[in-house]
Amino acid sequence: MLGWIGNVFIVVGLWKIGNRVRAAFLFSIVGESAWTANALLREAPDYALAFICCVFNIMAMRAWWKWGQAT
């Protein structure tokens, strides 16, 4: 279920970034956090998936920071 919730937030974030909306990165951060939790809470944790989700999460946080400095 967390994966589906994560997908919704990521898709909304991608849609909003196309409109140059800074809040898009917040949606991405929530979505990647849901996927990280999903990867770690499985019966057999998927550490590779959790790692790459953390990388994308850090990239979204960096973008949130950078876009905030530009305004």
C-alpha positions as CSV (number, residue, x, y, z in Angstrom):
1,M,0.0,0.0,0.0
2,L,2.9,2.4,0.8
3,G,4.2,1.9,-2.7
4,W,0.9,3.0,-4.3
5,I,0.8,6.1,-2.0
6,G,4.4,6.8,-2.9
7,N,3.6,6.6,-6.6
8,V,0.7,9.0,-6.3
9,F,2.9,11.6,-4.6
10,I,5.7,11.1,-7.1
11,V,3.4,11.5,-10.1
12,V,1.8,14.6,-8.7
13,G,5.3,16.0,-8.0
14,L,6.4,15.3,-11.6
15,W,3.2,16.9,-12.9
16,K,3.8,20.0,-10.8
17,I,7.5,20.3,-11.7
18,G,6.4,20.6,-15.4
19,N,4.5,23.7,-14.3
20,R,7.6,25.1,-12.5
21,V,5.9,24.7,-9.0
22,R,8.5,24.5,-6.2
23,A,6.1,22.4,-4.0
24,A,6.6,19.6,-6.5
25,F,9.7,18.6,-4.6
26,L,7.8,18.3,-1.4
27,F,5.5,15.8,-3.2
28,S,8.5,13.9,-4.4
29,I,10.1,13.9,-0.9
30,V,6.9,12.4,0.6
31,G,6.6,9.8,-2.3
32,E,10.3,8.7,-1.9
33,S,9.9,8.5,1.8
34,A,6.9,6.2,1.4
35,W,8.9,4.0,-1.0
36,T,11.8,3.9,1.5
37,A,9.5,2.8,4.3
38,N,7.9,0.3,1.9
39,A,11.3,-1.2,1.1
40,L,12.4,-1.4,4.7
41,L,9.1,-2.7,6.2
42,R,8.9,-5.7,3.9
43,E,9.2,-9.2,5.3
44,A,12.5,-9.4,3.5
45,P,13.8,-5.8,3.4
46,D,15.0,-4.5,0.0
47,Y,18.0,-2.5,0.9
48,A,18.9,-1.7,-2.7
49,L,15.5,-0.1,-3.2
50,A,15.7,1.8,0.1
51,F,19.1,3.1,-0.9
52,I,18.1,4.4,-4.3
53,C,14.9,6.0,-2.8
54,C,17.1,7.8,-0.3
55,V,19.3,9.1,-3.2
56,F,16.3,10.4,-5.0
57,N,15.0,11.9,-1.8
58,I,18.3,13.8,-1.2
59,M,18.1,15.0,-4.8
60,A,14.6,16.3,-4.3
61,M,15.7,18.0,-1.0
62,R,18.6,19.6,-2.9
63,A,16.3,20.9,-5.6
64,W,13.8,22.2,-3.0
65,W,16.8,24.1,-1.4
66,K,18.2,25.4,-4.8
67,W,14.8,26.6,-6.1
68,G,14.2,28.4,-2.8
69,Q,17.4,30.4,-3.2
70,A,16.5,31.5,-6.7
71,T,13.4,33.3,-5.6
